[in-house]
Structures are given as structure tokens and as C-alpha cells.
Amino acid sequence: MKSTFLVYVDPQNPKAGLRTATIGEWDRILKENRHREKSKRRYFICDSFEDCGEIDRMFIETSKGEYDKWHSQYVETTRKKKLKSNYRAVSLDQKIPGTNCSYGDTAADSFDLEEVVISGLRMKMLLEELKQWNPWAVDLFELYSCGMKTEATFILSRRYSTTIRTVQRWKEQFEKYVKVFFEEN
């Protein structure tokens, strides 16, 4: 593994640029850093990459703000790598030992066909019972289904030539009827 140390040409003037430091200089900088106050320390970020089959590490001097940003990302990446090592990836095409099924054949799906069919049948049964109970109940059901609960009062009062208060009572009866229907079924 090869290591490169890039330090500021002038630590008091970071805009002056970077230069390559020797191992001796690097050791001296690290020793001095240990005894400095946090506000006067020199900060470095580390970057590793592979070059021609060899891993190269580069230590680059940077500002405190850049260091804090890099350190935050570094800690997060390290944490994710550690957590990822606890899990194993399995292909859904892989066969389950001792069966002819793959993991993909048995994976859970949020879509439940049986529930969809049963819900559809319940709604049809409710609609049939509403037709037998009261003619305005079917209209209320359709308006509620379209999300027009508030507008239903005015629509039905015009359609059935009745008062708004009467339709409000119908809505109360309708809601109780539907509630009882679903409690029983």
C-alpha cells in the first residue's frame, strides 16, 4: 500500500496550495497536532483508491468545515458497511433446498387477491341491501363512494325535493345502517 501526504504549502494561507510531504514531515505534523488546541489543529481527510492492483491512500490537508463534512460521510459509510456485513443477499431465482420452488415463487406480495374479491362481493351485497332498504340510500352510497359526502346533502335535497335537514337525517341513518352491515358481515 502506498501513502501520499498532501499538506498546505503555508498552513496560515490555505489558498497557497498543497505540496507532497515526506514521512518525517507527516510524523512531525501529527505529533504537533496532538498537543494543539482544537481551534489550531490541522485537519486531514483520507481517500483510498486502487491503482494498478495496488491500494493508494492519500491524506489531504483541508479546512475544519471540509473535514467535518468528510468525517460525517465517513462515519455514515462505515456504519452502513458494518450493518451490511450482518446480512446476506439471496437471489430470488435460487431454488429452495429440497423443493422445486424458487424464493421468488414464495416471496410475499402486498396484493391480496382474495381480499379484493371479498371486498367487491361485500360492496355488491351492501348495494343490494341498500336498494331494498331505501331508494335514496343507493344515491348516498354512490356520492360517498365518489368522496362527495358534504355535497350529498345539497344534491339529494334537490333530487328528492326535500329539506336539507331531512337529508342530514338520512345521512345519519345511512351511516348507522352501513356500520351495522359491516359489523355483521
N, C-alpha and C positions, 0 to 999 in steps of 0.2 A: 504494500500500500504506500502510495506517495502522498505526502502532505505539502501544501503550499500555504504560506502565511503572507497575506496582503495587509499591510498596515499603512496608516496615513503617513505621507511624507513629513507633514508638520501636524502633530496632534492638536495644536491650538487652532489650526486652519484646515479643516477637513476638505475645503474646496481645492486645496493644492494638489490633491490626487493621492493615489496609492502607489506603493512600491513593494517589492518582494523582500521579506525579512529573512535573516538566517535563523537557524535553530537556536543559536546563542541569544540573538535579539529577542526571539519569541519567548524563551525561558525567562529572560530579564523582565519583559513586559508583564508576564503572568505573575512573577514574584512581586513586582511593584504594585500590581492591581490588588493583590490580597490585602495590602496594608492601606490602601486609599479609601477615602470616604466614597459612598455610592455615587454622589454627585460628580466626583472627579475621576471615576473609573473609566477605563477604555472598554468598549463593548465590541464583541465579535460574533458573527454568525458563521455557521458551518454548513457547507454544501458538499455532498458526496456524489460522485458520478463514476460510471465505468468508462474507461478509455483503453481500447485495445486489449480487453480482457483483464485489465488492472484497475482497481478501485483508486480513484484520486479523491483526496479530501482537501477542501480549500477553506481556510479560515480567513474571513474578510472583516476588517475593522469597519464599524458603522456607527451611526448615531444611536443614542439611547432609545429614541422613538422607533427607529427601524428595528433595533434589537428586540424591543418589547413585542412588536408585531410578529417578527420571525419566531420568537420564543413561544408566543401563544399558538401559532400554527404548528410548531414542532411538538409541543406538548399534546395538542389535539391529535395529530397524526400518530404519535407514539401510543397514545391511549387506544386509538382505533385499531392499530396493529396488534396490540396486546389482546384486546377483546376478540378480534378476528381469529386469533390463534386458538380460541376456545371452540370454534365451530368448524365444521367440515362441509364442503359443497358436495352435493349428490345430484347427479344428472337425473332428470325426470324420465329419461329414456332407459335408465338402468333397470334391469329385471329384479324383482323382489325374490330373494333366495327361496327356493322350494315352490315357486309358483310360476305361472305363465304370464303374470301381470307385471306391468312396469309401475314405477312410483307415480308417473303421470296419470295412469288409469285410475288410481285410487286417491289422488290428491283432492282435498276438499274444495268445493266451489261455493261461492256465496249465493248462487242462483239455486232456488229450491222449487223444482217443477211441481211437486206435489202441493206445496203451499200455494202456489199461483193458481192451480186448478181448483183447490178447495176454496180459496178466496173468491174466485169467479163464481163458483156454484153458490156460495153464501150470498153473494150480491144478487144473483138471479132469484134465489129463494126470498130474499128481503123484498125485492121489487114485486114479486107475485103477491106476497102478503100485503104490501102497501096498496096494491091495486084493489084487493078485496076489502081493505080497511077503510080507505077514504080516497076519492079521486084526486084531491089536492095534494095528497102525500107523495104521489109519484112526481108531481111537478116540483115539490120541495126537494125530493131526493135528487132530481136532475140538477136543480140550481145549487144545492150543496155540493154535489159532485164537481161542478164547474167552479167552485170556490166563490159563489155568489150568495153567501149566507145573508149578508147585510142587504143586498139589493133585492133578495127574495121577498121581503115584506112588501115593498112597493110594487114589484112585478105581479105578485099574486093578488094584491088588493085591487089592482086594475083588471086583471084577468077574470077574477071571480066577482067583481063589482061589490066588494065588501070593505069594511073599515080596516085601517092599519092595526088597530088593537085586536081585532078578530084574527088577523093573520099572525100576529105575535103570539096569541094563544095557540093557534095551530102549530106554530113552530115549537112551542114548549111541549105540546102533546106528541109531535113528531119525534123530537129528540128523546123523550122518555120511551116511546114505542121502539125506536131503533136500539136504544140502550138495552131494554129488556130482551129484544130479539137476539142481540149478540151475547148476552149473558146466558141465554137458554141454549144457543147453538154453539 
